[in-house]
Amino acid sequence: QVQLVESGGGLVQAGGSLRLSCAASGGTSSTNAMGWFRQAAGKEREFVAAIRGSGGGTRYADSVKGRFTISRDNAENTLYLQMNSLKPEDTAVYYCAASKIGRAALVAGPDYWGQGTQVTVSS
């Protein structure tokens, strides 16, 4: 069973930066694409970014394009999300996710989820 553990969340002022990490363990050879989702209070969970198993082929939600960068270190089984120019509307719980199949499947519905890390952006 794959376990995903996020870290790096916190409180930051608008315009600031944060870097989220997601450590994967336990059967990671079965995972392919990985990505990030977020859920703001009172809203549905939404897709943020995804990356293929090879480390290329990234995809972003329009709301974060140009500000967020997803990357992965397969040797370390770690996924990252560099978030720059943060806005108050980026405030949410951010979830790491993984798919056994690929990027499109991850966006449609991941096989594995982390527990989430809170990101709060103050104005």
C-alpha positions as CSV (number, residue, x, y, z in Angstrom):
1,Q,0.0,0.0,0.0
2,V,1.4,3.4,-1.0
3,Q,1.7,6.0,1.7
4,L,1.9,9.7,0.8
5,V,3.0,12.2,3.5
6,E,2.9,16.0,2.7
7,S,5.0,18.7,4.5
8,G,5.9,22.3,4.0
9,G,2.6,24.0,4.5
10,G,2.2,27.1,6.7
11,L,1.2,30.7,6.9
12,V,2.6,33.2,4.4
13,Q,1.8,36.7,3.3
14,A,0.4,37.4,-0.1
15,G,3.2,37.6,-2.7
16,G,5.3,35.1,-0.8
17,S,6.4,31.6,-1.6
18,L,6.2,28.1,-0.1
19,R,7.5,24.7,-1.2
20,L,5.4,21.6,-0.5
21,S,6.9,18.2,-0.4
22,C,5.3,14.7,-0.6
23,A,7.3,11.7,0.5
24,A,6.0,8.4,-1.0
25,S,6.7,5.0,0.5
26,G,5.4,1.4,0.4
27,G,5.1,0.1,-3.1
28,T,6.0,3.2,-5.0
29,S,6.9,1.1,-8.0
30,S,3.2,0.8,-8.6
31,T,2.7,4.5,-8.9
32,N,3.0,6.4,-12.2
33,A,1.8,10.0,-12.4
34,M,1.6,12.2,-9.2
35,G,0.1,15.5,-8.5
36,W,-1.4,18.0,-6.2
37,F,-5.0,18.9,-5.4
38,R,-6.4,21.4,-2.9
39,Q,-9.6,22.0,-1.0
40,A,-10.6,25.4,0.4
41,A,-13.1,25.7,3.2
42,G,-16.6,25.1,2.0
43,K,-15.5,24.2,-1.5
44,E,-14.9,21.0,-3.5
45,R,-11.5,19.6,-3.9
46,E,-9.8,20.8,-7.1
47,F,-6.9,19.8,-9.3
48,V,-3.8,21.9,-9.1
49,A,-0.9,20.2,-10.9
50,A,0.3,16.8,-12.2
51,I,3.4,15.3,-13.5
52,R,4.1,12.1,-15.4
53,G,6.1,9.2,-13.9
54,S,9.2,10.1,-16.0
55,G,9.2,13.6,-14.5
56,G,8.2,15.3,-17.6
57,G,4.8,16.2,-19.1
58,T,3.4,18.6,-16.5
59,R,-0.1,20.0,-16.4
60,Y,-1.5,22.9,-14.3
61,A,-4.8,24.4,-13.4
62,D,-5.3,27.7,-15.1
63,S,-5.5,29.4,-11.7
64,V,-1.9,28.5,-10.8
65,K,-0.2,28.4,-14.2
66,G,2.9,30.6,-14.2
67,R,3.1,30.7,-10.4
68,F,3.4,27.1,-9.3
69,T,5.9,24.5,-10.5
70,I,5.6,20.8,-9.9
71,S,8.6,18.5,-9.9
72,R,9.6,15.1,-8.7
73,D,12.8,13.3,-7.6
74,N,12.2,9.6,-8.4
75,A,15.4,8.6,-6.7
76,E,14.1,10.0,-3.4
77,N,10.4,9.1,-4.1
78,T,9.5,12.7,-3.4
79,L,7.1,15.1,-5.2
80,Y,7.4,18.9,-4.9
81,L,5.2,21.9,-5.5
82,Q,7.0,25.3,-5.6
83,M,4.4,28.0,-5.1
84,N,5.3,31.6,-5.9
85,S,3.4,34.8,-5.9
86,L,0.9,33.3,-3.5
87,K,-2.6,34.9,-3.3
88,P,-5.2,34.7,-0.5
89,E,-7.3,32.6,-2.8
90,D,-4.6,29.9,-2.8
91,T,-5.5,29.3,0.9
92,A,-6.5,25.6,1.2
93,V,-5.5,22.2,2.4
94,Y,-3.2,20.8,-0.3
95,Y,-3.2,17.1,-1.0
96,C,-0.6,14.9,-2.7
97,A,-2.0,12.2,-4.9
98,A,-0.8,9.4,-7.1
99,S,-2.1,7.2,-9.9
100,K,-1.1,3.7,-10.9
101,I,-2.1,4.4,-14.5
102,G,-1.1,7.9,-15.7
103,R,-1.6,11.6,-15.7
104,A,-5.1,11.7,-17.2
105,A,-6.2,9.0,-14.7
106,L,-4.7,11.0,-11.8
107,V,-6.6,14.1,-12.8
108,A,-9.9,12.1,-13.1
109,G,-9.4,10.3,-9.8
110,P,-6.2,9.3,-8.0
111,D,-5.6,5.9,-6.5
112,Y,-3.8,7.2,-3.5
113,W,-4.1,10.3,-1.3
114,G,-2.0,12.0,1.4
115,Q,-3.5,13.4,4.5
116,G,-3.1,17.0,3.4
117,T,-1.1,20.1,4.6
118,Q,-2.7,23.5,5.3
119,V,-1.5,26.5,3.3
120,T,-2.8,29.9,4.5
121,V,-2.1,33.1,2.6
122,S,-2.8,36.3,4.4
123,S,-3.6,39.6,2.6
